[in-house]
Amino acid sequence: MCVGLSAKVVDIKEDTAIIDADGVKKEINAALIDELEVGDYIMVHAGTAIAKIGSDINVLDEIL
Amino acid sequence: MIEKAKNIIQNYNGKPLRIMEVCGTHTHEIFRLGIRSLLPRQVDLISGPGCPVCVTPVNYIDKAIYLAQKGCCICTFGDLVRVPGSESSLAQARAQGGDIKTVYSPEDAMLYATQHPEKKVVFLAVGFETTVPAVCIAVDSAKKNGIDNFSVLTAHKTMPAAYEALKGSADVFIYPGHVNAITGNAVCKELTKQGVSGVVAGFTAEELLMAFAVILTLYEKDTPFFKNCYTSVVKDEGNIAAQKLINKIMTPCDSTWRGLGVIKGSGLMLKSEYSNYDAMIKYDVPDIKGSPNPACKCADILMGKCKPPQCPLFGKVCTPLKPVGACMVSGEGACSAYYQYGENL
């Protein structure tokens, strides 16, 4: 249910983006991501960007 | 962080616990990364129902084959092609002349319909909240552009009602990271109030080790907990634009899950204003009942009631090359993971 592809955005045109995933370039739908910029990393599922990838919080350090 | 997490996991000396990885991708990654070999004996991992192909009932495949036999062009994700229906599979339907195409996305299927106006293109819309937005984009675009030869056969599932059905199957749930990326964490937090513990996890070795270390640390405190261990992708509120799009195009419905039966309100279907894109209505598909192989234990495996090697067919008559059940076909299926990586890991 969670097969995803993390990739870098290299171009944006209206609701679509060109991504670079380990050297492979592909056009995907980016309509569901706000304020997307070239250079952002996104998570792609079934040809659609579902989330922008941000920084991680170390939850383990928080609870210890 | 990795060393710290590894130490916590390997030195866990608390009470026994059952952890269910709801998502099939987690099942495979935990096997592939060798994380099972780090876990102490009192930690039992159970594979859950989070493989869209695995929970799709046999009669859905029968309906897709019916549509192919009626002359529709079936566009589908690759892993559905070899899933056995009651008597046949889409692969066999293709061998008999059926027009079955593998596509990467619902939008690709919609574009194919645009390029082939002579074909009746049906996309097989299975999957959880993660996949639904992509299907909604394709349907919305088809309606806006008047692409009338495109439709979808929906068997979408949503997780909240399924969590209710799974209560008691495990002590702690590893929630599916990319479902929560869409839905947000509200349902999981609500479950905590009902005594159900869980964490959202990512899929890399570092993310999974942190999730297990957090589970084992918090489980010893004897208080129900929820933690988001995948903050790089999952926001508390989820993807609001995707949620709005789903609400615009889809409406909840009862849905049949292989293994769990009919769960009220656990599915999504197209709203009536999009009925022209619903293949069931458009092509008047009959209510085919379907009959799964009675010896196949996929249903019990999806509920965490038994493990793949306990199925009498596993590794004998049911293998990835000749699968009997959906869990052996899908790249996210538990049987496929056990077969690929070894049940003793």
Interface residues (C-beta under 8 A of the other chain):
Chain A: M1 C2 V3 G4 N29 A31 L32 I33 D34 M43 H45 A46 G47 T48 I50 A51 I53 G54 S55 D56 I57 N58 V59 L60 D61 I63 L64
Chain B: M1 K4 A5 I8 C23 G24 T25 H26 G50 C51 P52 F77 Y104 S105 P106 E107 D108 G127 F128 T130 T131 P133 A134 I137 P176 G177 H178 V179 A181 I182 F203 E207 M210 A213 V214 T217 L218 K227 N228 C229 T231 S232 V233 V234 K235 N239 A241 A242 L245 G331 E332
